[in-house]
Amino acid sequence: MRKPLIAGNWKMNKTIQEAVDFANEVKGLVPDRSKVDSIICAPALFLDRLLAAVDGYNVHIGAQTMHYEESGAFTGEISPAALEDLGVSYCIIGHSERRDMFNETDESVNKKTAAAFRHNIKPIICVGETLEQRERNETKGHVANQVSKALQGLTEEQVKQLIIAYEPIWAIGTGKSSTAEDANEVCGHIRQVVESSYSGSAAQSVKILYGGSVNPGNIDELMAKPEIDGALVGGASLDPHSFLRLLEAAANG
Ligand SMILES: O=C[C@H](O)COP(=O)(O)O
Protein backbone atom coordinates (compact mmCIF):
# COMPACT_ATOMS: atom_id res chain seq x y z
CA MET A 1 0.00 0.00 0.00
CA ARG A 2 1.54 3.30 -1.11
CA LYS A 3 1.07 6.31 1.15
CA PRO A 4 -0.67 9.16 -0.66
CA LEU A 5 1.28 12.30 -1.44
CA ILE A 6 0.14 15.83 -2.24
CA ALA A 7 2.72 18.32 -3.47
CA GLY A 8 1.84 21.97 -3.94
CA ASN A 9 3.86 23.70 -6.64
CA TRP A 10 3.65 27.40 -5.95
CA LYS A 11 5.56 28.25 -9.13
CA MET A 12 6.60 31.96 -9.11
CA ASN A 13 3.95 33.16 -6.70
CA LYS A 14 3.84 34.80 -3.25
CA THR A 15 6.24 37.02 -1.33
CA ILE A 16 8.27 35.67 1.59
CA GLN A 17 5.79 37.12 4.07
CA GLU A 18 2.85 35.56 2.23
CA ALA A 19 4.68 32.24 2.17
CA VAL A 20 5.38 32.31 5.92
CA ASP A 21 1.79 33.38 6.66
CA PHE A 22 0.54 30.43 4.61
CA ALA A 23 2.82 28.00 6.49
CA ASN A 24 1.71 29.36 9.85
CA GLU A 25 -1.93 29.05 8.87
CA VAL A 26 -1.81 25.45 7.67
CA LYS A 27 0.91 23.76 9.71
CA GLY A 28 -1.14 22.74 12.75
CA LEU A 29 -3.98 21.50 10.52
CA VAL A 30 -2.03 19.31 8.14
CA PRO A 31 -2.99 15.62 8.47
CA ASP A 32 -0.53 13.33 10.20
CA ARG A 33 2.43 12.21 8.10
CA SER A 34 1.43 8.60 8.65
CA LYS A 35 -1.62 9.28 6.43
CA VAL A 36 -0.29 11.56 3.70
CA ASP A 37 3.00 13.15 2.67
CA SER A 38 2.29 16.89 2.47
CA ILE A 39 4.81 18.91 0.49
CA ILE A 40 5.12 22.56 -0.46
CA CYS A 41 7.46 23.22 -3.39
CA ALA A 42 8.23 26.89 -3.10
CA PRO A 43 10.47 29.41 -4.85
CA ALA A 44 14.10 28.94 -3.73
CA LEU A 45 14.13 32.31 -1.97
CA PHE A 46 11.53 31.10 0.55
CA LEU A 47 12.91 27.67 1.38
CA ASP A 48 14.96 28.59 4.44
CA ARG A 49 12.14 30.58 6.07
CA LEU A 50 9.55 27.92 5.25
CA LEU A 51 11.71 25.14 6.71
CA ALA A 52 11.96 27.13 9.94
CA ALA A 53 8.21 27.85 9.95
CA VAL A 54 7.15 24.19 9.57
CA ASP A 55 9.86 22.63 11.74
CA GLY A 56 8.25 19.92 13.86
CA TYR A 57 5.03 19.82 11.81
CA ASN A 58 3.81 17.37 9.18
CA VAL A 59 4.91 19.48 6.23
CA HIS A 60 7.87 18.80 3.94
CA ILE A 61 9.47 21.58 1.94
CA GLY A 62 10.62 21.05 -1.64
CA ALA A 63 12.34 23.04 -4.36
CA GLN A 64 11.00 23.56 -7.88
CA THR A 65 14.25 22.91 -9.72
CA MET A 66 17.98 22.48 -9.15
CA HIS A 67 21.18 22.02 -11.14
CA TYR A 68 22.87 18.64 -11.51
CA GLU A 69 26.36 19.95 -10.69
CA GLU A 70 27.46 20.45 -7.09
CA SER A 71 28.89 23.91 -7.60
CA GLY A 72 30.61 26.08 -10.16
CA ALA A 73 30.12 28.82 -12.72
CA PHE A 74 26.34 28.49 -13.20
CA THR A 75 25.07 32.00 -12.53
CA GLY A 76 21.66 32.06 -10.91
CA GLU A 77 21.41 28.29 -10.53
CA ILE A 78 20.55 26.24 -7.43
CA SER A 79 23.04 23.68 -6.11
CA PRO A 80 21.73 20.30 -4.95
CA ALA A 81 24.40 20.32 -2.22
CA ALA A 82 23.08 23.64 -0.92
CA LEU A 83 19.50 22.32 -0.95
CA GLU A 84 20.59 19.27 1.03
CA ASP A 85 22.48 21.43 3.50
CA LEU A 86 19.37 23.55 4.01
CA GLY A 87 17.25 20.47 4.76
CA VAL A 88 15.16 20.44 1.59
CA SER A 89 13.83 16.92 1.08
CA TYR A 90 12.05 17.03 -2.31
CA CYS A 91 12.65 18.69 -5.68
CA ILE A 92 10.47 18.92 -8.78
CA ILE A 93 12.49 17.95 -11.83
CA GLY A 94 11.57 18.50 -15.46
CA HIS A 95 8.31 20.39 -15.01
CA SER A 96 6.85 21.09 -18.45
CA GLU A 97 7.25 24.84 -17.88
CA ARG A 98 10.97 24.31 -17.37
CA ARG A 99 11.21 21.96 -20.36
CA ASP A 100 9.36 24.50 -22.49
CA MET A 101 10.86 27.80 -21.29
CA PHE A 102 14.20 26.93 -19.67
CA ASN A 103 15.69 24.34 -22.02
CA GLU A 104 15.27 21.38 -19.70
CA THR A 105 15.76 18.16 -21.66
CA ASP A 106 15.35 14.45 -21.01
CA GLU A 107 19.11 14.34 -20.55
CA SER A 108 19.21 17.12 -17.93
CA VAL A 109 16.20 15.57 -16.18
CA ASN A 110 18.14 12.30 -15.94
CA LYS A 111 21.27 14.04 -14.59
CA LYS A 112 19.24 16.04 -12.07
CA THR A 113 17.46 12.91 -10.87
CA ALA A 114 20.78 11.19 -10.22
CA ALA A 115 22.08 14.33 -8.47
CA ALA A 116 18.99 14.48 -6.27
CA PHE A 117 19.62 10.93 -5.05
CA ARG A 118 23.27 11.77 -4.34
CA HIS A 119 21.98 14.52 -2.03
CA ASN A 120 19.16 12.70 -0.26
CA ILE A 121 16.54 14.72 -2.11
CA LYS A 122 13.49 12.85 -3.41
CA PRO A 123 12.92 13.75 -7.07
CA ILE A 124 9.43 14.47 -8.37
CA ILE A 125 9.93 13.87 -12.10
CA CYS A 126 7.33 15.46 -14.37
CA VAL A 127 6.21 13.96 -17.68
CA GLY A 128 3.27 14.65 -19.94
CA GLU A 129 2.08 15.22 -23.47
CA THR A 130 0.98 18.29 -25.43
CA LEU A 131 -2.53 18.59 -26.81
CA GLU A 132 -1.20 17.86 -30.31
CA GLN A 133 0.47 14.67 -29.10
CA ARG A 134 -2.74 13.60 -27.37
CA GLU A 135 -4.75 14.23 -30.54
CA ARG A 136 -2.26 12.15 -32.53
CA ASN A 137 -2.73 9.33 -29.98
CA GLU A 138 0.93 9.60 -28.93
CA THR A 139 0.37 10.10 -25.20
CA LYS A 140 1.51 6.71 -23.93
CA GLY A 141 4.51 6.47 -26.25
CA HIS A 142 5.68 9.98 -25.41
CA VAL A 143 5.28 9.57 -21.66
CA ALA A 144 6.96 6.14 -21.70
CA ASN A 145 9.90 7.63 -23.58
CA GLN A 146 10.24 10.51 -21.08
CA VAL A 147 10.11 8.07 -18.15
CA SER A 148 12.64 5.66 -19.66
CA LYS A 149 15.11 8.48 -20.36
CA ALA A 150 14.66 10.02 -16.90
CA LEU A 151 15.37 6.69 -15.18
CA GLN A 152 18.46 5.68 -17.16
CA GLY A 153 21.23 4.45 -14.85
CA LEU A 154 19.15 4.50 -11.67
CA THR A 155 19.25 1.49 -9.37
CA GLU A 156 16.14 -0.46 -8.47
CA GLU A 157 16.35 0.85 -4.91
CA GLN A 158 16.38 4.45 -6.22
CA VAL A 159 13.44 3.79 -8.51
CA LYS A 160 11.45 2.48 -5.56
CA GLN A 161 11.80 5.88 -3.88
CA LEU A 162 10.93 7.85 -6.98
CA ILE A 163 7.92 10.07 -7.50
CA ILE A 164 6.69 10.55 -11.07
CA ALA A 165 4.07 13.18 -11.83
CA TYR A 166 1.98 12.69 -14.95
CA GLU A 167 0.94 16.17 -16.04
CA PRO A 168 -0.73 16.52 -19.44
CA ILE A 169 0.45 19.95 -20.58
CA TRP A 170 -2.97 20.90 -21.93
CA ALA A 171 -4.44 20.44 -18.44
CA ILE A 172 -1.98 22.67 -16.57
CA GLY A 173 -3.49 25.92 -15.34
CA THR A 174 -6.35 25.64 -17.80
CA GLY A 175 -9.12 24.45 -15.48
CA LYS A 176 -9.47 21.53 -17.91
CA SER A 177 -8.38 18.45 -15.97
CA SER A 178 -7.89 15.04 -17.50
CA THR A 179 -10.72 12.67 -16.61
CA ALA A 180 -9.89 10.44 -13.67
CA GLU A 181 -10.19 7.41 -16.01
CA ASP A 182 -7.71 8.81 -18.54
CA ALA A 183 -5.28 9.93 -15.83
CA ASN A 184 -5.49 6.50 -14.20
CA GLU A 185 -4.80 4.78 -17.52
CA VAL A 186 -1.68 6.83 -18.24
CA CYS A 187 -0.42 6.46 -14.65
CA GLY A 188 -0.93 2.70 -15.01
CA HIS A 189 1.06 2.77 -18.24
CA ILE A 190 3.91 4.54 -16.45
CA ARG A 191 3.86 1.81 -13.80
CA GLN A 192 4.12 -0.82 -16.56
CA VAL A 193 7.14 0.98 -18.02
CA VAL A 194 8.81 0.84 -14.59
CA GLU A 195 7.92 -2.83 -14.26
CA SER A 196 9.37 -3.77 -17.63
CA SER A 197 12.55 -1.74 -17.05
CA TYR A 198 13.06 -2.77 -13.42
CA SER A 199 10.71 -5.14 -11.55
CA GLY A 200 7.20 -5.64 -10.28
CA SER A 201 8.36 -4.64 -6.84
CA ALA A 202 9.83 -1.34 -8.15
CA ALA A 203 6.59 -0.68 -10.04
CA GLN A 204 4.54 -1.25 -6.89
CA SER A 205 6.75 1.08 -4.84
CA VAL A 206 7.13 4.05 -7.20
CA LYS A 207 4.62 6.83 -6.49
CA ILE A 208 2.75 8.19 -9.47
CA LEU A 209 0.92 11.50 -9.16
CA TYR A 210 -1.48 13.24 -11.46
CA GLY A 211 -1.17 17.00 -12.07
CA GLY A 212 -3.19 19.45 -14.14
CA SER A 213 -6.08 21.54 -12.78
CA VAL A 214 -6.44 19.43 -9.63
CA ASN A 215 -8.73 21.17 -7.15
CA PRO A 216 -10.97 20.39 -4.16
CA GLY A 217 -13.79 19.51 -6.58
CA ASN A 218 -11.99 16.73 -8.45
CA ILE A 219 -9.46 15.39 -5.94
CA ASP A 220 -11.74 12.69 -4.49
CA GLU A 221 -12.42 11.17 -7.88
CA LEU A 222 -8.73 11.18 -8.79
CA MET A 223 -7.61 9.72 -5.46
CA ALA A 224 -10.16 6.91 -5.80
CA LYS A 225 -8.26 5.56 -8.81
CA PRO A 226 -5.87 2.69 -8.05
CA GLU A 227 -2.92 3.92 -10.12
CA ILE A 228 -3.01 7.51 -8.83
CA ASP A 229 -1.08 7.96 -5.58
CA GLY A 230 -1.55 11.68 -5.21
CA ALA A 231 -1.36 15.01 -6.97
CA LEU A 232 1.04 17.75 -8.00
CA VAL A 233 -1.02 20.89 -7.64
CA GLY A 234 -0.38 24.40 -8.92
CA GLY A 235 -3.13 27.00 -8.58
CA ALA A 236 -5.19 25.21 -5.94
CA SER A 237 -2.16 24.89 -3.64
CA LEU A 238 -1.84 28.66 -3.25
CA ASP A 239 -4.85 29.03 -0.98
CA PRO A 240 -4.46 27.52 2.51
CA HIS A 241 -8.05 26.23 2.73
CA SER A 242 -7.94 24.64 -0.68
CA PHE A 243 -4.52 23.07 0.03
CA LEU A 244 -5.79 21.63 3.32
CA ARG A 245 -8.86 20.22 1.60
CA LEU A 246 -6.62 18.41 -0.89
CA LEU A 247 -4.51 16.97 1.93
CA GLU A 248 -7.58 15.78 3.81
CA ALA A 249 -9.02 14.13 0.69
CA ALA A 250 -5.75 12.27 0.14
CA ALA A 251 -5.42 11.30 3.82
CA ASN A 252 -8.98 9.99 4.09
CA GLY A 253 -9.40 8.56 0.59
O1 LIG B 1 2.96 21.53 -11.03
C1 LIG B 1 1.75 21.71 -11.11
C2 LIG B 1 1.08 21.70 -12.37
O2 LIG B 1 1.74 22.48 -13.30
C3 LIG B 1 -0.39 21.89 -12.32
O3 LIG B 1 -0.75 23.24 -12.21
P1 LIG B 1 -2.32 23.58 -12.02
O4 LIG B 1 -2.77 22.77 -10.83
O5 LIG B 1 -2.35 25.05 -11.74
O6 LIG B 1 -3.01 23.16 -13.25
The ligand as an SDF file (V2000), in Angstrom:
LIG
                    3D

 10  9  0  0  0  0  0  0  0  0999 V2000
    2.9600   21.5280  -11.0270 O   0  0  0  0  0  0  0  0  0  0  0  0
    1.7480   21.7060  -11.1120 C   0  0  0  0  0  0  0  0  0  0  0  0
    1.0840   21.6970  -12.3740 C   0  0  0  0  0  0  0  0  0  0  0  0
    1.7400   22.4840  -13.3040 O   0  0  0  0  0  0  0  0  0  0  0  0
   -0.3940   21.8860  -12.3160 C   0  0  0  0  0  0  0  0  0  0  0  0
   -0.7480   23.2370  -12.2140 O   0  0  0  0  0  0  0  0  0  0  0  0
   -2.3200   23.5770  -12.0160 P   0  0  0  0  0  0  0  0  0  0  0  0
   -2.7710   22.7690  -10.8330 O   0  0  0  0  0  0  0  0  0  0  0  0
   -2.3520   25.0450  -11.7440 O   0  0  0  0  0  0  0  0  0  0  0  0
   -3.0070   23.1610  -13.2510 O   0  0  0  0  0  0  0  0  0  0  0  0
  1  2  2  0
  2  3  1  0
  3  4  1  0
  3  5  1  0
  5  6  1  0
  6  7  1  0
  7  8  2  0
  7  9  1  0
  7 10  1  0
M  END
$$$$
